[in-house]
Amino acid sequence: MQLKQKDLVGIIGGKSRVSEILNRKKKLTVEMVRVLAERLNLSAQILINDYNLTK
């Protein structure tokens, strides 16, 4: 979708929260999944797949 980090600020949180999500330091919350699915016209199933966090 050619989105950048700044495009997600305000949708799923502030700049630092978006950075944590994109760098796999934190997982998406249920509310974040709902908002992203609605705003980006995606299936929530895509966003709820499990993934490992980095340490």
N, C-alpha and C positions, 0 to 999 in steps of 0.2 A: 504493500500500500504506500510505500515511499514515505512513511511517517518518521519523524525525527523525535528525539527526546522531548523537545520543547512543545511538540504537538500534543503530547500526552499530559503535560502539566495542566492541572485543572480538571482533567477527566478522571485520573486515578489518584491524584494527590499533588503534592508540591514537587519541586525539582529534585530534592534529595530522595523522596519516596520513589519517584519514577526511576531514578538512577539505581536504587536498590533492587527494584523489580527487574529492570533490564539486565542488570549484572548478576541476577540470580542469587541475591543475598537474602531476599524476602520473597514469599509467595504471594500471588494475587489473593485477595480476599473475595468472598462471595459477592459482596457489593461491587467490588472492582470488576469482577466478571460480568455482572449484570449491566453495569454502565458501559463497559467496552462492547459487549455484544449488541446493545441497543444503538450506541452512537456510531459504531463501525459496521453495523449490519452484518455481524458474524454470528455463527452458531456458538452458543456458550460451550458446547462440547469441545470445540477447538481449544478453548481457553482453560478448561478444567483438567486436561491431561496432566498426569503427574510428571514431575521433573525434579532432578536433584539440585539442591542448593550448593553454591560454592562456599568454601570455608576461608 
